[in-house]
Amino acid sequence: MNPLRLLLCVAGLLGFAGKFPCRAAGAEFMEYNVTWVGVSVATMTIQSQSDEAGHDLRSIRIWSRPWVALVYPVDTTVDCVIVQTPDGPCHTVHKQVAEKDFIQNDTLVLWPDQGKAVWSNAVQHTVQSSIVPKGSRDLVTFFFDLRDVLAGSPLQAGGAYQLVMDGAIHDLEIAIGAPKVIRTPHGRVEAIPVDAVSKSPTLFSRNRPKSVWVAIAKPAVLFADVESRFGPVRATLVRWEIDGKPVEWNTR
């Protein structure tokens, strides 16, 4: 497997870094520099906003640097729309992957309050309906909650959670470390490591997430690290805007 496939794991680890409860409603934009063994190989952007109907719209795109694309092009987009229905929230996650000779076009429709999920594979022309544990999370929602664990999200340290992804259910546990002042492109910021520990034999079996460093004063994923047999992959937050304005950091 080419090392750039690890970028998808990083995308999942950041998982649509999401909005935090204390900010005003509006559009949020984040940009990450993705490095592999210290070399910049890709850019990742994360966006979040609400439409006029009040639906949450979230998207992430990751693509390889031009020099890397000459050898191994990657361009992946994942969109998520959350609509409130009489049966509770309905999450529609559409994933399009274009990675050299590999193509993926999947849609997951999840009703977490009802414990229902439908997967559609546009490439293989298959549809699969399943009963899932109530309260299960799609990848997008799980990592929104992961960032917001410091700001009153439903996630709690030491809790067990079910992640619905790629036609399967995966068990995860949240672990939180001690706060620490770390160096970032924005200065020295107090942050805390939040780990998603996989209990699944297949999830993160080759690419093991390490720490997601979350800023304490303004919850945002600063770094996300993945350890693999090809070497360390890191995503670093280099740009963060809300309603088109840069977010100000509380540095040390």
Solvent accessible surface area in square Angstrom, and as a share of the most:
residue,aa,sasa,rsa
1,M,76,0.34
2,N,48,0.25
3,P,29,0.19
4,L,9,0.05
5,R,78,0.28
6,L,0,0.00
7,L,2,0.01
8,L,48,0.24
9,C,18,0.11
10,V,0,0.00
11,A,14,0.11
12,G,8,0.07
13,L,1,0.01
14,L,1,0.00
15,G,0,0.00
16,F,4,0.02
17,A,0,0.00
18,G,1,0.01
19,K,65,0.28
20,F,12,0.05
21,P,93,0.59
22,C,103,0.62
23,R,34,0.12
24,A,79,0.61
25,A,98,0.76
26,G,24,0.23
27,A,44,0.34
28,E,6,0.03
29,F,44,0.18
30,M,1,0.00
31,E,44,0.20
32,Y,1,0.00
33,N,38,0.19
34,V,0,0.00
35,T,26,0.15
36,W,76,0.27
37,V,75,0.43
38,G,69,0.67
39,V,75,0.43
40,S,35,0.23
41,V,3,0.02
42,A,0,0.00
43,T,11,0.06
44,M,0,0.00
45,T,15,0.09
46,I,4,0.02
47,Q,90,0.40
48,S,4,0.03
49,Q,90,0.40
50,S,59,0.38
51,D,54,0.28
52,E,187,0.84
53,A,73,0.57
54,G,53,0.51
55,H,52,0.23
56,D,31,0.16
57,L,52,0.26
58,R,24,0.09
59,S,30,0.19
60,I,6,0.03
61,R,97,0.36
62,I,2,0.01
63,W,74,0.26
64,S,7,0.05
65,R,75,0.28
66,P,108,0.68
67,W,145,0.51
68,V,12,0.07
69,A,35,0.27
70,L,158,0.78
71,V,111,0.64
72,Y,22,0.09
73,P,58,0.36
74,V,4,0.02
75,D,59,0.31
76,T,5,0.03
77,T,43,0.25
78,V,16,0.09
79,D,59,0.30
80,C,0,0.00
81,V,53,0.30
82,I,15,0.08
83,V,46,0.27
84,Q,131,0.58
85,T,46,0.27
86,P,147,0.92
87,D,75,0.39
88,G,16,0.15
89,P,29,0.18
90,C,18,0.11
91,H,12,0.05
92,T,48,0.28
93,V,15,0.09
94,H,60,0.27
95,K,42,0.18
96,Q,88,0.39
97,V,3,0.02
98,A,49,0.38
99,E,1,0.01
100,K,108,0.46
101,D,136,0.70
102,F,80,0.33
103,I,118,0.60
104,Q,32,0.14
105,N,40,0.21
106,D,26,0.13
107,T,35,0.21
108,L,14,0.07
109,V,34,0.19
110,L,1,0.00
111,W,58,0.20
112,P,15,0.09
113,D,78,0.40
114,Q,76,0.34
115,G,1,0.01
116,K,82,0.35
117,A,1,0.01
118,V,41,0.23
119,W,24,0.09
120,S,40,0.26
121,N,37,0.19
122,A,55,0.43
123,V,75,0.43
124,Q,126,0.56
125,H,162,0.72
126,T,71,0.41
127,V,109,0.63
128,Q,87,0.39
129,S,86,0.55
130,S,29,0.19
131,I,145,0.73
132,V,7,0.04
133,P,56,0.35
134,K,154,0.65
135,G,42,0.41
136,S,1,0.01
137,R,32,0.12
138,D,1,0.00
139,L,37,0.18
140,V,1,0.00
141,T,23,0.13
142,F,0,0.00
143,F,2,0.01
144,F,7,0.03
145,D,19,0.10
146,L,3,0.01
147,R,1,0.00
148,D,16,0.08
149,V,19,0.11
150,L,62,0.31
151,A,35,0.27
152,G,74,0.71
153,S,11,0.07
154,P,93,0.58
155,L,0,0.00
156,Q,115,0.51
157,A,58,0.45
158,G,51,0.49
159,G,20,0.20
160,A,77,0.60
161,Y,26,0.10
162,Q,50,0.22
163,L,0,0.00
164,V,1,0.00
165,M,35,0.16
166,D,86,0.45
167,G,27,0.26
168,A,42,0.32
169,I,72,0.36
170,H,15,0.07
171,D,64,0.33
172,L,1,0.00
173,E,56,0.25
174,I,1,0.00
175,A,42,0.32
176,I,59,0.30
177,G,34,0.33
178,A,79,0.61
179,P,76,0.48
180,K,122,0.52
181,V,44,0.25
182,I,20,0.10
183,R,179,0.65
184,T,19,0.11
185,P,83,0.52
186,H,42,0.19
187,G,30,0.29
188,R,96,0.35
189,V,5,0.03
190,E,55,0.25
191,A,0,0.00
192,I,17,0.09
193,P,18,0.12
194,V,0,0.00
195,D,43,0.22
196,A,6,0.05
197,V,62,0.35
198,S,34,0.22
199,K,119,0.50
200,S,19,0.12
201,P,124,0.78
202,T,91,0.53
203,L,11,0.06
204,F,37,0.16
205,S,79,0.51
206,R,152,0.55
207,N,20,0.10
208,R,138,0.50
209,P,12,0.08
210,K,87,0.37
211,S,25,0.16
212,V,0,0.00
213,W,42,0.15
214,V,0,0.00
215,A,1,0.01
216,I,62,0.32
217,A,65,0.50
218,K,55,0.23
219,P,8,0.05
220,A,0,0.00
221,V,3,0.02
222,L,3,0.01
223,F,15,0.06
224,A,0,0.00
225,D,22,0.11
226,V,1,0.01
227,E,60,0.27
228,S,14,0.09
229,R,160,0.58
230,F,55,0.23
231,G,14,0.13
232,P,72,0.45
233,V,2,0.01
234,R,89,0.33
235,A,0,0.00
236,T,18,0.11
237,L,1,0.00
238,V,63,0.36
239,R,107,0.39
240,W,9,0.03
241,E,31,0.14
242,I,30,0.15
243,D,80,0.42
244,G,59,0.56
245,K,146,0.62
246,P,103,0.65
247,V,22,0.13
248,E,139,0.62
249,W,46,0.16
250,N,91,0.47
251,T,70,0.41
252,R,168,0.61
